[in-house]
């Protein structure tokens, strides 16, 4: 679950679910939806998530993990989405999104390595 502003400056929330087929141990990801919201508090985002899984007739008791970025409204210890969902399903664990971690690492690396920064940004400017 993640949120961002689109080009019209509207806040949107994307929800993706990952399930595992216990027979084959294959993971499958589903894009559940993209939801508009004017509020990005932990409570509002939790409500959006719960409403979306209810519409899919999924049981919160089956959720065993949560993955978000490092924003306080998502990972906050008391009022973040992960804390609110943990109250409903204490066995679900929270991990920081590996893709967000990788993105942050790449951003820091390219800031400090002029050759990498120039290669990445000059190439993208050429294709515009």
NUSEKOL-407239 format. One record per residue: residue in three letters; x, y, z of N, C-alpha, C in turn. Coordinates in nm, 2 decimals. Example, Ala and Ser with C-alpha at 12.3 -4.5 7.8 and 13.67 -1.06 7.14 Angstrom:
2
ATOM|ALA|1.32|-0.57|0.78|1.23|-0.45|0.78|1.32|-0.33|0.78
ATOM|SER|1.28|-0.22|0.71|1.37|-0.11|0.71|1.29|0.00|0.79
% end
This chain:
128
ATOM|UNK|0.08|-0.12|0.00|0.00|0.00|0.00|0.09|0.12|0.00
ATOM|UNK|0.06|0.22|-0.09|0.14|0.34|-0.10|0.05|0.45|-0.15
ATOM|UNK|0.08|0.57|-0.12|0.00|0.68|-0.17|0.10|0.79|-0.23
ATOM|UNK|0.04|0.86|-0.33|0.12|0.97|-0.39|0.02|1.06|-0.46
ATOM|UNK|0.07|1.18|-0.50|-0.01|1.28|-0.57|0.01|1.25|-0.72
ATOM|UNK|-0.10|1.26|-0.79|-0.09|1.24|-0.94|-0.07|1.38|-1.00
ATOM|UNK|-0.06|1.39|-1.13|-0.03|1.51|-1.20|-0.13|1.62|-1.19
ATOM|UNK|-0.25|1.58|-1.14|-0.36|1.68|-1.12|-0.36|1.72|-0.97
ATOM|UNK|-0.26|1.68|-0.90|-0.24|1.72|-0.76|-0.34|1.65|-0.67
ATOM|UNK|-0.40|1.54|-0.71|-0.49|1.46|-0.63|-0.42|1.35|-0.56
ATOM|UNK|-0.45|1.32|-0.44|-0.38|1.22|-0.36|-0.45|1.08|-0.40
ATOM|UNK|-0.37|0.98|-0.43|-0.42|0.85|-0.46|-0.35|0.74|-0.38
ATOM|UNK|-0.42|0.64|-0.35|-0.37|0.53|-0.27|-0.38|0.40|-0.36
ATOM|UNK|-0.26|0.33|-0.37|-0.26|0.21|-0.45|-0.25|0.09|-0.35
ATOM|UNK|-0.32|-0.01|-0.37|-0.32|-0.13|-0.28|-0.29|-0.25|-0.36
ATOM|UNK|-0.19|-0.33|-0.32|-0.15|-0.45|-0.38|-0.15|-0.56|-0.28
ATOM|UNK|-0.20|-0.68|-0.31|-0.20|-0.79|-0.22|-0.11|-0.90|-0.28
ATOM|UNK|-0.04|-0.97|-0.19|0.04|-1.09|-0.24|-0.01|-1.21|-0.16
ATOM|UNK|-0.04|-1.31|-0.24|-0.08|-1.44|-0.18|0.02|-1.55|-0.21
ATOM|UNK|0.01|-1.65|-0.14|0.10|-1.77|-0.17|0.01|-1.89|-0.18
ATOM|UNK|0.03|-1.96|-0.29|-0.04|-2.09|-0.31|0.04|-2.19|-0.23
ATOM|UNK|-0.03|-2.24|-0.12|0.04|-2.33|-0.03|0.08|-2.47|-0.10
ATOM|UNK|0.01|-2.50|-0.21|0.05|-2.63|-0.27|0.18|-2.62|-0.35
ATOM|UNK|0.19|-2.50|-0.43|0.31|-2.49|-0.51|0.41|-2.39|-0.46
ATOM|UNK|0.37|-2.32|-0.35|0.46|-2.22|-0.28|0.49|-2.10|-0.38
ATOM|UNK|0.40|-2.08|-0.48|0.42|-1.97|-0.57|0.35|-1.85|-0.52
ATOM|UNK|0.42|-1.73|-0.52|0.36|-1.61|-0.48|0.29|-1.54|-0.60
ATOM|UNK|0.18|-1.48|-0.58|0.10|-1.41|-0.68|0.06|-1.28|-0.63
ATOM|UNK|0.08|-1.17|-0.70|0.05|-1.04|-0.66|-0.08|-0.99|-0.74
ATOM|UNK|-0.16|-0.92|-0.67|-0.28|-0.86|-0.73|-0.29|-0.71|-0.70
ATOM|UNK|-0.31|-0.64|-0.80|-0.34|-0.50|-0.78|-0.49|-0.48|-0.75
ATOM|UNK|-0.51|-0.44|-0.62|-0.65|-0.44|-0.57|-0.72|-0.31|-0.62
ATOM|UNK|-0.65|-0.20|-0.63|-0.72|-0.08|-0.68|-0.63|0.04|-0.65
ATOM|UNK|-0.68|0.15|-0.71|-0.63|0.28|-0.69|-0.74|0.37|-0.64
ATOM|UNK|-0.72|0.43|-0.53|-0.83|0.50|-0.46|-0.79|0.65|-0.43
ATOM|UNK|-0.88|0.74|-0.47|-0.86|0.88|-0.44|-0.89|0.90|-0.29
ATOM|UNK|-0.81|0.99|-0.23|-0.84|1.03|-0.10|-0.79|1.18|-0.07
ATOM|UNK|-0.86|1.25|0.01|-0.81|1.38|0.05|-0.74|1.38|0.18
ATOM|UNK|-0.73|1.27|0.24|-0.67|1.25|0.37|-0.57|1.14|0.37
ATOM|UNK|-0.45|1.16|0.42|-0.35|1.05|0.42|-0.31|1.02|0.57
ATOM|UNK|-0.40|1.04|0.66|-0.37|0.99|0.80|-0.37|0.84|0.81
ATOM|UNK|-0.31|0.79|0.91|-0.31|0.64|0.93|-0.45|0.59|0.94
ATOM|UNK|-0.54|0.66|1.01|-0.68|0.62|1.02|-0.75|0.61|0.89
ATOM|UNK|-0.74|0.71|0.81|-0.80|0.72|0.68|-0.75|0.61|0.59
ATOM|UNK|-0.62|0.59|0.58|-0.56|0.49|0.49|-0.60|0.35|0.54
ATOM|UNK|-0.60|0.33|0.67|-0.65|0.20|0.73|-0.79|0.17|0.68
ATOM|UNK|-0.88|0.27|0.69|-1.02|0.25|0.65|-1.03|0.22|0.51
ATOM|UNK|-0.95|0.28|0.42|-0.95|0.25|0.28|-0.91|0.10|0.26
ATOM|UNK|-0.80|0.06|0.33|-0.76|-0.08|0.31|-0.86|-0.17|0.36
ATOM|UNK|-0.92|-0.15|0.48|-1.02|-0.24|0.53|-1.14|-0.25|0.44
ATOM|UNK|-1.19|-0.13|0.39|-1.30|-0.13|0.29|-1.27|-0.21|0.17
ATOM|UNK|-1.15|-0.20|0.12|-1.11|-0.28|0.00|-1.11|-0.43|0.02
ATOM|UNK|-1.06|-0.47|0.13|-1.05|-0.62|0.15|-1.19|-0.67|0.19
ATOM|UNK|-1.28|-0.59|0.25|-1.41|-0.63|0.28|-1.49|-0.65|0.15
ATOM|UNK|-1.47|-0.56|0.05|-1.54|-0.57|-0.08|-1.49|-0.70|-0.15
ATOM|UNK|-1.37|-0.75|-0.13|-1.32|-0.87|-0.18|-1.35|-0.99|-0.10
ATOM|UNK|-1.43|-0.97|0.01|-1.46|-1.07|0.10|-1.34|-1.15|0.16
ATOM|UNK|-1.24|-1.07|0.19|-1.12|-1.13|0.25|-1.12|-1.11|0.40
ATOM|UNK|-1.06|-1.20|0.47|-1.06|-1.20|0.62|-0.93|-1.14|0.67
ATOM|UNK|-0.93|-1.04|0.75|-0.81|-0.97|0.80|-0.73|-1.08|0.88
ATOM|UNK|-0.80|-1.18|0.94|-0.72|-1.28|1.02|-0.63|-1.36|0.93
ATOM|UNK|-0.64|-1.36|0.80|-0.55|-1.43|0.71|-0.43|-1.35|0.67
ATOM|UNK|-0.43|-1.22|0.71|-0.31|-1.13|0.68|-0.20|-1.16|0.77
ATOM|UNK|-0.08|-1.20|0.72|0.03|-1.23|0.80|0.15|-1.14|0.78
ATOM|UNK|0.13|-1.04|0.69|0.24|-0.94|0.67|0.19|-0.81|0.61
ATOM|UNK|0.27|-0.71|0.64|0.24|-0.58|0.58|0.37|-0.51|0.54
ATOM|UNK|0.36|-0.44|0.42|0.48|-0.38|0.37|0.45|-0.24|0.32
ATOM|UNK|0.52|-0.14|0.37|0.50|0.00|0.34|0.63|0.07|0.33
ATOM|UNK|0.62|0.20|0.29|0.74|0.28|0.29|0.76|0.33|0.43
ATOM|UNK|0.86|0.42|0.45|0.89|0.46|0.59|0.82|0.58|0.64
ATOM|UNK|0.71|0.63|0.57|0.64|0.74|0.62|0.57|0.71|0.75
ATOM|UNK|0.56|0.81|0.84|0.50|0.79|0.97|0.35|0.75|0.96
ATOM|UNK|0.28|0.79|0.86|0.14|0.76|0.85|0.12|0.61|0.81
ATOM|UNK|0.23|0.55|0.76|0.22|0.41|0.72|0.28|0.32|0.83
ATOM|UNK|0.40|0.35|0.88|0.47|0.26|0.97|0.47|0.31|1.11
ATOM|UNK|0.40|0.42|1.14|0.39|0.48|1.27|0.36|0.38|1.38
ATOM|UNK|0.43|0.39|1.49|0.42|0.29|1.60|0.29|0.29|1.67
ATOM|UNK|0.22|0.41|1.67|0.09|0.42|1.74|-0.03|0.45|1.66
ATOM|UNK|-0.01|0.53|1.56|-0.12|0.58|1.47|-0.11|0.54|1.33
ATOM|UNK|0.00|0.48|1.29|0.02|0.44|1.15|-0.06|0.32|1.11
ATOM|UNK|-0.07|0.30|0.98|-0.15|0.19|0.93|-0.11|0.06|0.99
ATOM|UNK|0.02|0.03|0.99|0.07|-0.10|1.05|0.03|-0.12|1.19
ATOM|UNK|0.03|-0.02|1.27|-0.01|-0.03|1.41|-0.16|-0.06|1.42
ATOM|UNK|-0.24|0.01|1.34|-0.38|0.00|1.35|-0.42|-0.14|1.30
ATOM|UNK|-0.36|-0.19|1.19|-0.39|-0.33|1.14|-0.34|-0.43|1.24
ATOM|UNK|-0.23|-0.40|1.31|-0.17|-0.50|1.41|-0.27|-0.52|1.52
ATOM|UNK|-0.35|-0.41|1.56|-0.45|-0.42|1.66|-0.56|-0.52|1.62
ATOM|UNK|-0.59|-0.53|1.49|-0.69|-0.62|1.44|-0.64|-0.76|1.41
ATOM|UNK|-0.51|-0.76|1.37|-0.45|-0.89|1.34|-0.31|-0.89|1.40
ATOM|UNK|-0.29|-0.93|1.53|-0.16|-0.92|1.60|-0.05|-1.00|1.54
ATOM|UNK|-0.09|-1.10|1.46|0.02|-1.19|1.41|0.08|-1.14|1.28
ATOM|UNK|0.02|-1.03|1.22|0.08|-0.97|1.10|0.20|-0.89|1.13
ATOM|UNK|0.31|-0.91|1.06|0.43|-0.84|1.09|0.45|-0.73|0.98
ATOM|UNK|0.52|-0.63|1.02|0.55|-0.52|0.93|0.69|-0.52|0.89
ATOM|UNK|0.72|-0.50|0.76|0.85|-0.49|0.71|0.86|-0.36|0.62
ATOM|UNK|0.97|-0.30|0.62|0.99|-0.18|0.53|1.00|-0.23|0.39
ATOM|UNK|0.94|-0.16|0.30|0.93|-0.20|0.15|1.08|-0.20|0.10
ATOM|UNK|1.12|-0.32|0.05|1.25|-0.33|-0.01|1.27|-0.24|-0.13
ATOM|UNK|1.17|-0.22|-0.21|1.18|-0.14|-0.33|1.21|0.01|-0.29
ATOM|UNK|1.14|0.05|-0.18|1.16|0.19|-0.13|1.30|0.20|-0.08
ATOM|UNK|1.35|0.10|-0.01|1.49|0.10|0.04|1.59|0.11|-0.07
ATOM|UNK|1.56|0.03|-0.17|1.65|0.03|-0.29|1.65|0.17|-0.36
ATOM|UNK|1.53|0.22|-0.38|1.52|0.35|-0.44|1.60|0.46|-0.36
ATOM|UNK|1.58|0.46|-0.23|1.65|0.56|-0.14|1.80|0.54|-0.15
ATOM|UNK|1.85|0.41|-0.16|1.99|0.39|-0.17|2.05|0.44|-0.30
ATOM|UNK|1.97|0.41|-0.41|2.02|0.46|-0.54|2.02|0.61|-0.55
ATOM|UNK|1.92|0.68|-0.49|1.92|0.82|-0.49|2.04|0.88|-0.42
ATOM|UNK|2.07|0.82|-0.30|2.19|0.87|-0.22|2.32|0.84|-0.30
ATOM|UNK|2.33|0.72|-0.36|2.45|0.69|-0.44|2.47|0.79|-0.56
ATOM|UNK|2.36|0.81|-0.63|2.38|0.90|-0.75|2.41|1.05|-0.71
ATOM|UNK|2.36|1.09|-0.59|2.40|1.22|-0.54|2.55|1.24|-0.52
ATOM|UNK|2.61|1.13|-0.48|2.75|1.13|-0.44|2.85|1.08|-0.54
ATOM|UNK|2.80|1.03|-0.65|2.88|0.99|-0.76|2.85|1.06|-0.89
ATOM|UNK|2.92|1.17|-0.92|2.89|1.25|-1.04|2.87|1.17|-1.17
ATOM|UNK|2.96|1.07|-1.19|2.95|0.99|-1.32|2.82|0.92|-1.33
ATOM|UNK|2.78|0.86|-1.22|2.65|0.78|-1.22|2.53|0.88|-1.23
ATOM|UNK|2.54|0.99|-1.17|2.43|1.09|-1.18|2.42|1.14|-1.32
ATOM|UNK|2.53|1.18|-1.38|2.53|1.22|-1.52|2.48|1.12|-1.62
ATOM|UNK|2.52|0.99|-1.60|2.48|0.88|-1.69|2.33|0.86|-1.68
ATOM|UNK|2.28|0.87|-1.56|2.13|0.84|-1.54|2.05|0.96|-1.59
ATOM|UNK|2.09|1.08|-1.56|2.00|1.19|-1.59|2.03|1.25|-1.73
ATOM|UNK|2.15|1.24|-1.78|2.17|1.29|-1.92|2.10|1.19|-2.02
ATOM|UNK|2.10|1.06|-1.99|2.03|0.97|-2.08|1.88|0.99|-2.08
ATOM|UNK|1.82|1.02|-1.96|1.68|1.04|-1.96|1.64|1.17|-2.03
ATOM|UNK|1.73|1.27|-2.03|1.70|1.39|-2.09|1.70|1.38|-2.24
ATOM|UNK|1.79|1.29|-2.29|1.80|1.27|-2.44|1.68|1.21|-2.50
ATOM|UNK|1.61|1.13|-2.42|1.49|1.06|-2.47|1.37|1.15|-2.47
ATOM|UNK|1.37|1.26|-2.41|1.26|1.35|-2.40|1.23|1.43|-2.53
% end
